[in-house]
Amino acid sequence: MSFLQHKTKSARQTIAFGVAIGVGVVLVGVMIWVYTRPQKGPENDAGRQIADFYTTIVDNAQSYFGGKSDTIE
C-alpha cells in the first residue's frame, strides 16, 4: 500500500470506508440476485434420491418428538 502513504490519515480512512461500502454493496447485490432466482429442484436421479433420503430422515426424527407421551411434564 505504498501508493497511499503520501495521503493523509483522514484521506486513507475515507478511501478505506468507500472500498468497504463498495464491497458491501456488491455482496448485497449478489445475495439478492441469488435468492430471487427461481429455485430448481433436483434434476437428476441422484439429487432426487438425496432429497428423498433427507425427507425420510426428517420425518422419522419428527415422529420421535411428536407424541405427547414424549414430553416431560
C-alpha positions, 0 to 999 in steps of 0.5 A: 500500500505504498501508493497511499502513504503520501495521503493523509490519515483522514484521506486513507480512512475515507478511501478505506470506508468507500472500498468497504461500502463498495464491497458491501454493496456488491455482496448485497447485490449478489445475495439478492440476485441469488435468492430471487432466482427461481429455485430448481429442484433436483434434476437428476436421479441422484439429487432426487434420491438425496432429497428423498433420503433427507425427507425420510430422515426428517420425518422419522426424527419428527415422529420421535418428538411428536407424541405427547407421551414424549414430553416431560411434564 
